[in-house]
């Protein structure tokens, strides 16, 4: 059997958690994989029954955790690392989704003892580019703002806690320190496995994947591409059969 995974989702019980859970359910999970949904109960405990019932309806593990403060789910993330049983560990936001086939593709890169750094399709507001999206990572450089905490799968024995400091940079520092603890260079996986805050198409969060238009090279959701190959703007001008011949 291939290396097992612990997938952690820190949550405040937002409505978007349903889309996150659906995206995990669609993955090729192994019997020895572990999915931990860790609820932040620092502010309130009234939503415990609702979130627990939702999580358990998917067959995943629910954990309630009051970390003494609330900040980007980091106390819950740390609790999940304490409970992790998988060979590798990765995290996902409760308003993010895995693209179809993400875990199967990721698992093929695991097993060398190296951390794997894959890509993440981010909303533009995180960099001031309102109304636009961009890919993290942009290049193979371990630096602030080039990675999200959801961009890494790391060997369980190399995990370090996320800092309790309330700074946005602590997710990068967690990646940096975990990679350093492996004692090896990371695997840079040029494949977008996570969509942050996915758009909605026909009442459903986009999840098929992210690709480059064969016409103009723009990055976009596969749901918006003709035959998953060209964007709507290019579709009237590019012959689909030519693109399919080179797919």
C-alpha positions as a Markdown table, in Angstrom:
| # | Residue | x | y | z |
|---|---|---|---|---|
| 1 | Unk | 0.0 | 0.0 | 0.0 |
| 2 | Unk | 1.2 | 3.5 | -0.8 |
| 3 | Unk | 2.0 | 6.0 | 2.0 |
| 4 | Unk | -1.0 | 7.1 | 4.1 |
| 5 | Unk | -2.1 | 10.6 | 4.6 |
| 6 | Unk | -3.6 | 12.6 | 7.5 |
| 7 | Unk | -5.7 | 15.5 | 6.1 |
| 8 | Unk | -6.4 | 18.2 | 8.6 |
| 9 | Unk | -9.2 | 20.8 | 8.2 |
| 10 | Unk | -9.3 | 23.4 | 10.9 |
| 11 | Unk | -12.8 | 25.0 | 11.0 |
| 12 | Unk | -15.0 | 27.6 | 12.6 |
| 13 | Unk | -18.0 | 25.8 | 11.3 |
| 14 | Unk | -18.6 | 27.9 | 8.2 |
| 15 | Unk | -21.1 | 26.9 | 5.6 |
| 16 | Unk | -18.4 | 26.4 | 3.1 |
| 17 | Unk | -17.2 | 23.4 | 5.1 |
| 18 | Unk | -19.7 | 21.2 | 3.1 |
| 19 | Unk | -17.9 | 21.9 | -0.1 |
| 20 | Unk | -14.6 | 21.1 | 1.5 |
| 21 | Unk | -15.8 | 17.8 | 2.8 |
| 22 | Unk | -17.4 | 17.0 | -0.5 |
| 23 | Unk | -14.0 | 17.6 | -2.2 |
| 24 | Unk | -12.3 | 15.2 | 0.2 |
| 25 | Unk | -15.0 | 12.6 | -0.3 |
| 26 | Unk | -14.3 | 12.6 | -4.0 |
| 27 | Unk | -10.7 | 11.7 | -3.5 |
| 28 | Unk | -9.1 | 8.2 | -3.7 |
| 29 | Unk | -8.6 | 7.7 | 0.0 |
| 30 | Unk | -7.0 | 4.5 | 1.4 |
| 31 | Unk | -8.4 | 2.7 | 4.5 |
| 32 | Unk | -5.4 | 3.8 | 6.6 |
| 33 | Unk | -5.8 | 7.5 | 5.7 |
| 34 | Unk | -7.1 | 9.8 | 8.4 |
| 35 | Unk | -9.3 | 12.9 | 7.9 |
| 36 | Unk | -9.4 | 15.2 | 11.0 |
| 37 | Unk | -11.9 | 18.1 | 11.1 |
| 38 | Unk | -10.9 | 20.2 | 14.1 |
| 39 | Unk | -13.4 | 22.7 | 15.3 |
| 40 | Unk | -12.3 | 26.0 | 17.0 |
| 41 | Unk | -14.4 | 26.3 | 20.2 |
| 42 | Unk | -12.5 | 29.3 | 21.7 |
| 43 | Unk | -15.4 | 31.7 | 21.0 |
| 44 | Unk | -18.4 | 29.4 | 21.2 |
| 45 | Unk | -19.3 | 25.8 | 21.7 |
| 46 | Unk | -22.9 | 26.1 | 20.5 |
| 47 | Unk | -22.1 | 24.9 | 17.0 |
| 48 | Unk | -20.5 | 21.7 | 18.2 |
| 49 | Unk | -23.5 | 19.4 | 17.6 |
| 50 | Unk | -24.1 | 20.8 | 14.1 |
| 51 | Unk | -20.5 | 20.5 | 12.9 |
| 52 | Unk | -20.0 | 17.1 | 14.5 |
| 53 | Unk | -23.1 | 15.6 | 12.9 |
| 54 | Unk | -22.0 | 17.0 | 9.5 |
| 55 | Unk | -18.4 | 15.7 | 9.8 |
| 56 | Unk | -19.5 | 12.2 | 11.0 |
| 57 | Unk | -22.0 | 11.9 | 8.2 |
| 58 | Unk | -19.0 | 11.8 | 5.9 |
| 59 | Unk | -17.3 | 9.2 | 8.0 |
| 60 | Unk | -14.5 | 11.6 | 9.0 |
| 61 | Unk | -13.1 | 12.2 | 12.5 |
| 62 | Unk | -14.5 | 15.2 | 14.4 |
| 63 | Unk | -12.3 | 17.0 | 17.1 |
| 64 | Unk | -13.4 | 20.0 | 19.2 |
| 65 | Unk | -10.4 | 22.0 | 20.4 |
| 66 | Unk | -10.2 | 25.3 | 22.3 |
| 67 | Unk | -6.6 | 26.5 | 21.8 |
| 68 | Unk | -7.0 | 29.5 | 24.1 |
| 69 | Unk | -7.1 | 32.0 | 21.2 |
| 70 | Unk | -8.4 | 32.0 | 17.6 |
| 71 | Unk | -6.1 | 32.8 | 14.7 |
| 72 | Unk | -6.3 | 31.2 | 11.2 |
| 73 | Unk | -7.0 | 27.8 | 12.7 |
| 74 | Unk | -3.4 | 27.4 | 13.9 |
| 75 | Unk | -4.2 | 26.0 | 17.3 |
| 76 | Unk | -6.5 | 23.4 | 15.7 |
| 77 | Unk | -3.8 | 22.7 | 13.1 |
| 78 | Unk | -1.3 | 22.0 | 15.9 |
| 79 | Unk | -3.8 | 19.7 | 17.7 |
| 80 | Unk | -4.3 | 17.7 | 14.5 |
| 81 | Unk | -0.5 | 17.2 | 14.2 |
| 82 | Unk | -0.5 | 15.7 | 17.7 |
| 83 | Unk | -3.3 | 13.3 | 16.7 |
| 84 | Unk | -1.9 | 12.4 | 13.2 |
| 85 | Unk | -1.4 | 8.8 | 12.3 |
| 86 | Unk | -0.7 | 9.1 | 8.6 |
| 87 | Unk | 2.8 | 8.7 | 7.1 |
| 88 | Unk | 2.4 | 12.2 | 5.6 |
| 89 | Unk | 0.4 | 15.2 | 6.9 |
| 90 | Unk | -1.4 | 18.0 | 4.9 |
| 91 | Unk | -3.9 | 20.7 | 5.7 |
| 92 | Unk | -6.9 | 22.3 | 3.9 |
| 93 | Unk | -8.9 | 25.4 | 4.8 |
| 94 | Unk | -12.6 | 25.1 | 5.5 |
| 95 | Unk | -13.4 | 27.3 | 2.6 |
| 96 | Unk | -11.0 | 25.5 | 0.2 |
| 97 | Unk | -11.5 | 22.4 | -2.0 |
| 98 | Unk | -9.3 | 19.7 | -3.4 |
| 99 | Unk | -9.5 | 19.4 | -7.2 |
| 100 | Unk | -10.6 | 16.0 | -8.6 |
| 101 | Unk | -7.9 | 13.4 | -8.4 |
| 102 | Unk | -5.6 | 15.6 | -6.2 |
| 103 | Unk | -4.8 | 13.0 | -3.5 |
| 104 | Unk | -4.1 | 10.2 | -6.1 |
| 105 | Unk | -1.6 | 12.5 | -7.9 |
| 106 | Unk | -0.1 | 13.7 | -4.6 |
| 107 | Unk | 0.3 | 10.2 | -3.2 |
| 108 | Unk | 2.6 | 9.2 | -6.2 |
| 109 | Unk | 5.1 | 11.9 | -5.0 |
| 110 | Unk | 5.2 | 10.6 | -1.4 |
| 111 | Unk | 7.5 | 8.1 | 0.2 |
| 112 | Unk | 11.0 | 9.6 | -0.2 |
| 113 | Unk | 11.0 | 11.3 | 3.2 |
| 114 | Unk | 10.9 | 14.7 | 1.4 |
| 115 | Unk | 8.2 | 17.3 | 1.8 |
| 116 | Unk | 6.1 | 17.8 | -1.3 |
| 117 | Unk | 5.2 | 21.4 | -2.2 |
| 118 | Unk | 2.2 | 21.5 | -4.7 |
| 119 | Unk | 0.3 | 24.5 | -6.1 |
| 120 | Unk | -2.7 | 26.4 | -4.7 |
| 121 | Unk | -5.1 | 28.6 | -6.7 |
| 122 | Unk | -5.6 | 31.7 | -4.6 |
| 123 | Unk | -8.1 | 34.6 | -4.6 |
| 124 | Unk | -6.5 | 37.8 | -5.7 |
| 125 | Unk | -7.5 | 39.8 | -2.7 |
| 126 | Unk | -4.8 | 38.1 | -0.7 |
| 127 | Unk | -2.2 | 40.1 | -2.8 |
| 128 | Unk | -4.4 | 43.2 | -3.5 |
| 129 | Unk | -5.4 | 41.9 | -7.0 |
| 130 | Unk | -9.1 | 42.1 | -6.4 |
| 131 | Unk | -11.2 | 40.2 | -8.9 |
| 132 | Unk | -8.2 | 38.1 | -10.1 |
| 133 | Unk | -6.6 | 34.8 | -9.1 |
| 134 | Unk | -3.1 | 33.6 | -9.1 |
| 135 | Unk | -1.1 | 30.4 | -8.5 |
| 136 | Unk | 1.0 | 29.7 | -5.4 |
| 137 | Unk | 3.7 | 28.7 | -5.8 |
| 138 | Unk | 4.8 | 30.9 | -8.7 |
| 139 | Unk | 8.4 | 29.6 | -8.8 |
| 140 | Unk | 10.6 | 27.1 | -7.0 |
| 141 | Unk | 11.6 | 29.4 | -4.2 |
| 142 | Unk | 10.9 | 28.8 | -0.5 |
| 143 | Unk | 10.0 | 32.4 | 0.5 |
| 144 | Unk | 7.2 | 34.4 | 2.2 |
| 145 | Unk | 4.1 | 34.9 | 0.0 |
| 146 | Unk | 5.1 | 32.2 | -2.5 |
| 147 | Unk | 3.4 | 29.4 | -0.5 |
| 148 | Unk | 0.3 | 28.8 | 1.5 |
| 149 | Unk | 0.1 | 26.5 | 4.5 |
| 150 | Unk | -2.1 | 24.3 | 2.3 |
| 151 | Unk | 0.7 | 23.8 | -0.3 |
| 152 | Unk | 2.6 | 21.1 | 1.6 |
| 153 | Unk | 2.4 | 17.4 | 2.4 |
| 154 | Unk | 5.2 | 16.5 | 4.9 |
| 155 | Unk | 6.4 | 13.3 | 6.6 |
| 156 | Unk | 4.8 | 13.0 | 10.0 |
| 157 | Unk | 8.1 | 12.6 | 11.8 |
| 158 | Unk | 9.4 | 16.0 | 10.4 |
| 159 | Unk | 6.4 | 18.1 | 11.5 |
| 160 | Unk | 7.0 | 21.1 | 13.8 |
| 161 | Unk | 4.3 | 23.1 | 15.5 |
| 162 | Unk | 2.9 | 26.3 | 13.9 |
| 163 | Unk | 4.0 | 29.3 | 15.9 |
| 164 | Unk | 1.5 | 30.8 | 18.3 |
| 165 | Unk | 2.4 | 34.3 | 17.2 |
| 166 | Unk | -0.4 | 36.0 | 15.4 |
| 167 | Unk | 1.3 | 36.9 | 12.2 |
| 168 | Unk | 0.3 | 35.9 | 8.7 |
| 169 | Unk | 3.9 | 34.7 | 8.0 |
| 170 | Unk | 3.8 | 31.8 | 10.4 |
| 171 | Unk | 2.4 | 29.4 | 7.8 |
| 172 | Unk | 5.4 | 30.0 | 5.6 |
| 173 | Unk | 7.7 | 29.6 | 8.6 |
| 174 | Unk | 6.0 | 26.3 | 9.4 |
| 175 | Unk | 6.7 | 25.1 | 5.9 |
| 176 | Unk | 10.3 | 26.4 | 6.0 |
| 177 | Unk | 11.1 | 24.7 | 9.4 |
| 178 | Unk | 9.4 | 21.4 | 8.4 |
| 179 | Unk | 11.3 | 21.2 | 5.2 |
| 180 | Unk | 14.5 | 21.9 | 7.1 |
| 181 | Unk | 13.7 | 19.1 | 9.6 |
| 182 | Unk | 13.4 | 16.6 | 6.7 |
| 183 | Unk | 17.1 | 17.3 | 5.9 |
| 184 | Unk | 16.3 | 17.1 | 2.2 |
| 185 | Unk | 15.3 | 19.5 | -0.5 |
| 186 | Unk | 11.5 | 19.5 | -1.1 |
| 187 | Unk | 9.8 | 18.1 | -4.1 |
| 188 | Unk | 8.3 | 20.9 | -6.1 |
| 189 | Unk | 5.1 | 19.5 | -7.7 |
| 190 | Unk | 3.9 | 21.6 | -10.5 |
| 191 | Unk | 0.2 | 20.7 | -10.2 |
| 192 | Unk | -2.6 | 22.8 | -8.7 |
| 193 | Unk | -4.3 | 20.5 | -6.1 |
| 194 | Unk | -6.2 | 23.1 | -4.1 |
| 195 | Unk | -8.7 | 25.8 | -5.0 |
| 196 | Unk | -9.1 | 28.5 | -2.3 |
| 197 | Unk | -12.6 | 29.9 | -1.9 |
| 198 | Unk | -13.9 | 28.3 | -5.1 |
| 199 | Unk | -16.2 | 30.0 | -7.5 |
| 200 | Unk | -19.7 | 28.6 | -7.9 |
| 201 | Unk | -20.9 | 27.2 | -11.3 |
| 202 | Unk | -24.5 | 25.9 | -11.6 |
| 203 | Unk | -24.9 | 26.0 | -7.9 |
| 204 | Unk | -21.8 | 23.9 | -7.2 |
| 205 | Unk | -18.3 | 24.8 | -6.1 |
| 206 | Unk | -15.8 | 24.4 | -9.0 |
| 207 | Unk | -13.6 | 21.3 | -8.4 |
| 208 | Unk | -12.7 | 19.7 | -11.6 |
| 209 | Unk | -9.3 | 21.4 | -11.6 |
| 210 | Unk | -7.2 | 24.3 | -12.8 |
| 211 | Unk | -5.5 | 24.5 | -16.2 |
| 212 | Unk | -3.9 | 26.6 | -18.9 |
| 213 | Unk | -5.9 | 27.7 | -21.9 |
| 214 | Unk | -4.3 | 26.1 | -25.0 |
| 215 | Unk | -5.2 | 29.3 | -26.9 |
| 216 | Unk | -4.0 | 32.2 | -24.8 |
| 217 | Unk | -2.2 | 30.5 | -21.9 |
| 218 | Unk | -4.5 | 32.0 | -19.2 |
| 219 | Unk | -5.0 | 30.0 | -16.0 |
| 220 | Unk | -8.6 | 29.1 | -15.2 |
| 221 | Unk | -11.1 | 26.6 | -13.9 |
| 222 | Unk | -11.7 | 23.5 | -16.1 |
| 223 | Unk | -15.4 | 24.1 | -15.7 |
| 224 | Unk | -15.0 | 27.3 | -17.8 |
| 225 | Unk | -12.9 | 25.7 | -20.6 |
| 226 | Unk | -14.3 | 24.2 | -23.7 |
| 227 | Unk | -13.4 | 20.5 | -23.5 |
| 228 | Unk | -11.1 | 21.4 | -20.7 |
| 229 | Unk | -8.7 | 22.9 | -23.2 |
| 230 | Unk | -9.6 | 26.5 | -24.1 |
| 231 | Unk | -11.2 | 29.4 | -22.3 |
| 232 | Unk | -14.5 | 30.9 | -23.3 |
| 233 | Unk | -12.7 | 33.8 | -25.0 |
| 234 | Unk | -10.6 | 31.5 | -27.2 |
| 235 | Unk | -13.2 | 28.8 | -27.9 |
| 236 | Unk | -14.8 | 30.6 | -30.9 |
| 237 | Unk | -11.4 | 31.0 | -32.6 |
| 238 | Unk | -9.6 | 27.7 | -31.9 |
| 239 | Unk | -10.6 | 24.5 | -33.6 |
| 240 | Unk | -11.3 | 22.0 | -30.8 |
| 241 | Unk | -10.2 | 19.0 | -32.8 |
| 242 | Unk | -6.7 | 20.4 | -33.3 |
| 243 | Unk | -6.4 | 21.0 | -29.5 |
| 244 | Unk | -7.7 | 17.5 | -28.7 |
| 245 | Unk | -5.1 | 16.0 | -31.1 |
| 246 | Unk | -2.4 | 17.5 | -29.0 |
| 247 | Unk | -3.9 | 17.0 | -25.6 |
